[in-house]
Amino acid sequence: MFDLLTGVRILDLTTIVLGPFATQTLGDLGADVVKIESPSGDLFRAVRPGRSRHMGAGYLNCNRNKRSLVIDLKAEAGRALMMELTEKADVLVHNMRPKAVNRLGLGYEQLKSVNAGLVYCAAPGFGGDGPYADEPAYDDVIQAASGLAALNAGAEGDPRFLNTIVCDKVGGLYLAQAVLAGLLRRSRTGTGCYIETPMFECMAAFLMAEQMAGRSFRPPLGGTGYDRLLSPHRKPYRTHNGYIALLPYSTEHWQRFLRFIGRDDLAAADWVVEPHKRSENIGRLYQIVSEAMPAQTTQDWLTILDDLDIPCSPVNRLDELFDDPHLKAVGFFREFDHPSQGALVAPRSPFRTEDVETRPDRPAPDLGAQNAEVLEEYGIVADRIRALVAAGVIGGGSRE
């Protein structure tokens, strides 16, 4: 944990992956993130594998550097408690649909009335001013709606999902940026703000940055789609004994590669040397690469391409990352003992800093494990905490 956001108080009402991924990033940077959960807990706690009912692997890897507080927001006393906490918070984040959050009385206008400096960030599935505003959304839905599943179609043209929750995680990065921007604005103006980062719009913006292509112009200069990425020959290339990825990009890269494989004629060709023409013919070049690669083994190609200073990589399986020499050198996977889950290993935060103090990471919290600790810090006295527990307004504490 890096002391970059030390002192920033975040109330985190998010669930599943998008929001928790964002707030874990903010927690890694030093913010005090209080994860506010329902009595049944974040649904992602149940995703397997796991040693207990309330602490699956996915939850563990999206919720470090947070504290868990269980509040029944369906109870009037729970909502009143939430308003009190908001008075002393810097940021509130959620990924509820507009109708749901307003039904709880926790919309921006309601909370702004008790804390004018609150940075309020919402990450619903769809933007609040569009016809889909109150539609439910998860990663698979947004992969389909955004065009990603069609973009990732197989050889037969069938749309396919990526084997990762990419929309949630991309949306989480947008959400974390929004929180930081809101905090910066508040430091300059003294006032809070509302920032919305809808999954659909975030993913459409993410994809269309390069895929707008010809539709970027009026009148259009062609259709959507970045030709380099859509070439059927853009793929990990088969070598004599495996696969490799490589990307000659600059004119110099292509000339060095083509000369090495004995195609000096192409290395001097106008359509290769001139970047605009090369872009229009990139599929032809990728086909030439594909035909050349089986002549050498993967390891031979890695040595050759390194000597040619051409970007390349072996095609790793996920299990092979644990033995990757670079990840080992930077201490990427860390072993630690969780207070309830025992011995674990997890990827660390990807950040690296200098001249910044650090603290040990907090492991992902058990449900309601910090109820009293958090409430006392927010000014709720012990007698009232006991009364709230007795009334069932706060709870948790399960390690099963």
Buried (B, 14 or more C-beta within 10 A) or exposed (E): BBEBBBEBBBBBBBBBBBBBBBBBBBBBBBBBBBBBBBBBBBEBBBBEEBBBEBBBBBBBBBBBBBBBBBBBBEBEBBBEBBBBBBEEBBBBBBBBBBEEBBEBBBBBEBBBEBBEEBBBBBBBBBBBEEEBBEBEBBBEBBBBBBBBBEBBEEEEEEBEBBEEBBBBBBBBBBBBBBBBBBBEBBEEEEEBBBBBBBBBBBBBEBBBEEBBBEBEEEEEEEEBBBBBEBBEBBEBBEBEEBEBBBBBEEBEBBBBBBBBBEBEEBBEBEBBBEEEEBEEBBBBBBBBBBEBBEEBBBBBBBEBBEEBEBEBEBBEEEEEBEEBEEBEEEEBBEEEEBEBBEEBEBEBBEEEEEEEEEEEBBBBBBBBBBBBEBBEBBEBEEEEBEEBBEEEBBBBEBBE
